[in-house]
Amino acid sequence: MERINQPFKKRLVKTRDKSLKQKGQAAVTDALFFLIIVMALVSFLFFFSSQYGRTVGEYSDSKYASDYASSALKTVLYSSFARDNVSVEDSDEVDFLIAAIKEDYADDTSIEYFKNDLTDSVKNVMQPVRNSFDYLLFIRISDGSTFTFPYFFVSRKEFVSEKEGTFVSDVTSQEKNYYCAVTKQLDVDNFIVFIGARGQAVSSITFPLIDGESHNGVAQLVLWYPKNFSEEEAVFQKLNCELIPEISEN
Amino acid sequence: MFLQLNQKAYLGPIGDDLPSLIPLMFALVIFFSSFYMTVNTYNDKTVDFENDISVVQISASLRGTGFVSSLDEFNKSCNALNVRQPYFSAGLVGLETEVNVFDLDSVYLFEEQELFKCSNADSALTEEKTLSLNSKVVSRVYPVVMQNKDSVVVPVKLVVVAWRE
């Protein structure tokens, strides 16, 4: 070492000092790059865990709504019904509700006499899911190219709050039931699209008439997640619905 | 001698890399904890889906056409089921009866003291098979019609509850 001249010694120290500093910086930079890569992986993991099974869950809910709708429609149509205004267990005149509905339709092609009994039966069957779904049930008669709706019942929840603004915490739901006088199938289709149906069930029914002829009809039940809209909503207004106050109080 | 003088803050080969170890360790901790969370979420959701699918299969089998004509027919549908996991209890309940999943036997309808009940958790009932607060529960309700002894067809609901520990 003594032989090394002074300027060379200075240069050597400078170079050594510089290389030491560079080594430290490189290690920190590598670690930061590693951190960035890990953060990207972590973001992917979070995205994966939040999205995994979302489609399957939605399909499962939709399947349940469809299954419930088809079971409910069968139950409504096959249920027994007491013609003498007492409970089914105590009645001497028990018949299928659909038979009474057909009988009601046969004379004047309208369902008026047993309309409320049908509504009671529908509400009864939908009772287990009434907090989860709003629904409508209609009977549609097709006569070639025209449709008539002798029975059209809608049950929905309207959300009300005494406060105004974006974030309100006192929201309560109020069940509202309607009979509707629908004239066009298009209005029904538009309403079903508007509310975003989650489950539907359709059943064919033949309605015999007293003159020996018969009409082909369908009963259709539609379920959807409660959607808040006012009675002034255009697609709803076209259904010509009338509120049933006495039933909504039940 | 001159090396020592010019090596301020030099802590040795490991000591020099000490600041880089902080982001490194931080990254590893974050990665493994989020990986653990993701695996847990994946397993939980998979179990939920398996329970969901089982409930759909059980309910479809027990509902049949949606018309239960007798207890024998119900039992026949029940015996046709071959579900080992998850544990389940299903049965017919009055339409307006409130259902408590921890006390299903008290709400099931019965005929001549035999319940309209179908379950794979009855034989050799162990603690594992019993529904508890820690169980992962899936429950579904479907309306069906049941013909009683007087040939009156009444609406009832089919309740299916499935669970895993």
Interface residues (C-beta under 8 A of the other chain):
Chain A: K9 V13 R16 D17 L20 K23 G24 A27 V28 D30 A31 L32 F34 L35 V38 M39 L41 V42 L45 F46 F48 S49 Y52 G53 V56 G57 S60 K63 Y64 D67 Y68 S70 S71 A72 K74 T75 V76 Y78 S79 S80 V88 E89 V94 F96 S121 N124 V125 Q127 P128 V129
Chain B: F2 L3 N6 Q7 Y10 D16 D17 P19 S20 L21 I22 P23 L24 F26 A27 L28 I30 F31 S34 F35 M37 T38 T41 Y42 K45 T46 D48 F49 D52 V56 S59 A60 R63 T65 G66 F67 L95 E96 R140 V141 Y142 P143 V144 V145 D150 V152 V153 V154 P155 K157
